[in-house]
Amino acid sequence: MKFTNMKDIDEVRRDNMRAIEKERGGPTEAANAAEMSLAQFANLRDGAKDSKTGKRRGMRKATARRIEEKCGKPHGWLDIDHENFPSHKKEPGETVAWSAYSKADEPTKILVDAILGVGQVPPWLDGTARGFIEMMKASARMWLSEIKKTTKDKNAA
């Protein structure tokens, strides 16, 4: 299964740099939080072109981790496409996923609990339903593997 329209790691990191900028109130504040010059921050955020090759520069893994640390983000935060797969906190102690779960109707909660293997197993969760859940998990593993491969390939370049 091939996933199309996926952002590469550099695009994801640039989008997340813009998110940090927005959170901090502007580029100067974001650069100060990351303990770098405004020019350095802007070059990373915009993917400045290499003067020799003309290609947009990427962000090294070590640089991404340092920015996360300085800006109070968890390890790996810059590598996650929060726009398409939001998991960031909305309010202290609340994630987007938990907020959606709490607002879901009972049948949806039962399905989510069954997928996670928590709570009482519904009697209708037969072999076919379990097989479908395992198929979805396998698809998710393939998707994550593709993302990790793309990330690894970009970091190696």
URGI-V410550 format. One record per residue. N is the residue number from 1. RES is the residue in one letter. PHI is phi in radians with two decimals (none if undefined). OMEGA is omega in whole degrees, -180 to 180 (999 if undefined). NEAR is the number of other ideal C-beta (glycine too) atoms within 10 Angstrom. Layout:
BEGIN
{{N:RES:PHI:OMEGA:NEAR} {N:RES:PHI:OMEGA:NEAR}}
END
This chain:
BEGIN
{{1:M:none:-179:7} {2:K:-1.85:179:6} {3:F:-1.73:-178:10} {4:T:-1.84:179:4} {5:N:1.05:176:5} {6:M:-1.45:175:15} {7:K:-1.30:173:15} {8:D:-1.44:-174:14} {9:I:-1.02:-180:23} {10:D:-1.18:177:17} {11:E:-1.11:179:15} {12:V:-1.08:-179:24} {13:R:-1.12:179:27} {14:R:-1.13:177:20} {15:D:-1.03:-179:16} {16:N:-1.25:173:25} {17:M:-1.12:177:24} {18:R:-1.14:178:15} {19:A:-1.14:177:18} {20:I:-1.08:179:24} {21:E:-1.01:-180:20} {22:K:-1.13:179:11} {23:E:-1.06:-175:14} {24:R:-1.46:177:16} {25:G:1.73:177:10} {26:G:2.55:-177:11} {27:P:-1.15:-179:17} {28:T:-1.13:180:12} {29:E:-1.14:179:15} {30:A:-1.15:179:24} {31:A:-1.09:178:21} {32:N:-1.08:179:15} {33:A:-1.08:-179:18} {34:A:-1.39:-179:22} {35:E:0.98:176:13} {36:M:-2.49:179:18} {37:S:-1.24:178:11} {38:L:-1.05:179:14} {39:A:-1.11:178:10} {40:Q:-1.08:-179:14} {41:F:-1.06:-179:23} {42:A:-1.10:178:16} {43:N:-1.10:178:15} {44:L:-1.20:-179:24} {45:R:-1.09:-174:20} {46:D:-1.67:-177:13} {47:G:1.14:-178:17} {48:A:-0.92:-178:13} {49:K:-1.39:175:12} {50:D:-1.21:-177:11} {51:S:-1.15:-179:7} {52:K:-1.50:-174:6} {53:T:-1.71:-177:8} {54:G:1.39:179:7} {55:K:-1.50:177:10} {56:R:-1.16:179:13} {57:R:-1.38:176:15} {58:G:-1.70:179:20} {59:M:-1.87:178:23} {60:R:-1.22:-179:11} {61:K:-1.00:-179:18} {62:A:-1.08:178:9} {63:T:-1.16:179:16} {64:A:-1.04:-179:24} {65:R:-1.12:180:16} {66:R:-1.14:179:14} {67:I:-1.11:178:24} {68:E:-1.01:-179:19} {69:E:-1.07:-177:13} {70:K:-1.15:-177:14} {71:C:-1.67:176:19} {72:G:1.28:179:10} {73:K:-1.78:178:19} {74:P:-1.20:179:12} {75:H:-0.94:179:10} {76:G:1.57:-176:12} {77:W:-1.03:-179:20} {78:L:-1.15:-176:26} {79:D:-1.55:-177:20} {80:I:-1.78:177:18} {81:D:-1.39:-176:17} {82:H:-1.20:180:15} {83:E:-1.17:-179:12} {84:N:-1.63:-179:11} {85:F:-2.36:-174:10} {86:P:-1.17:174:15} {87:S:-2.43:-179:12} {88:H:-1.25:-179:14} {89:K:-1.31:175:13} {90:K:-1.54:179:11} {91:E:-2.33:-180:7} {92:P:-0.92:178:5} {93:G:1.40:-178:7} {94:E:-2.12:176:11} {95:T:-1.78:178:14} {96:V:-1.03:-179:14} {97:A:-1.09:-180:12} {98:W:-1.14:178:12} {99:S:-1.06:179:14} {100:A:-1.15:180:12} {101:Y:-1.08:-177:13} {102:S:-1.12:180:9} {103:K:-1.59:-176:9} {104:A:-1.25:175:13} {105:D:-1.30:-176:7} {106:E:-1.01:179:7} {107:P:-1.03:179:8} {108:T:-1.14:178:12} {109:K:-1.08:179:14} {110:I:-1.09:179:16} {111:L:-1.11:-180:15} {112:V:-1.10:179:15} {113:D:-1.06:179:15} {114:A:-1.12:179:18} {115:I:-1.11:-179:12} {116:L:-1.40:-180:9} {117:G:1.28:179:8} {118:V:-2.02:179:9} {119:G:1.31:-179:11} {120:Q:-1.36:179:9} {121:V:-1.30:180:11} {122:P:-1.11:-178:12} {123:P:-1.11:-179:6} {124:W:-1.39:-179:9} {125:L:-1.37:-177:15} {126:D:-1.52:-179:9} {127:G:-1.02:-180:7} {128:T:-1.15:180:9} {129:A:-1.13:178:13} {130:R:-1.11:178:12} {131:G:-1.09:179:10} {132:F:-1.13:178:12} {133:I:-1.07:179:16} {134:E:-1.12:177:10} {135:M:-1.12:178:10} {136:M:-1.11:179:11} {137:K:-1.10:179:11} {138:A:-1.09:177:11} {139:S:-1.10:179:11} {140:A:-1.12:178:10} {141:R:-1.08:179:10} {142:M:-1.11:-180:13} {143:W:-1.08:179:13} {144:L:-1.11:178:10} {145:S:-1.07:178:10} {146:E:-1.10:178:14} {147:I:-1.12:-180:19} {148:K:-1.11:179:11} {149:K:-1.12:179:10} {150:T:-1.07:179:16} {151:T:-1.09:-179:17} {152:K:-1.10:180:12} {153:D:-1.07:-179:11} {154:K:-1.19:180:18} {155:N:-1.19:-180:16} {156:A:-1.29:-177:7} {157:A:-1.30:999:10}}
END
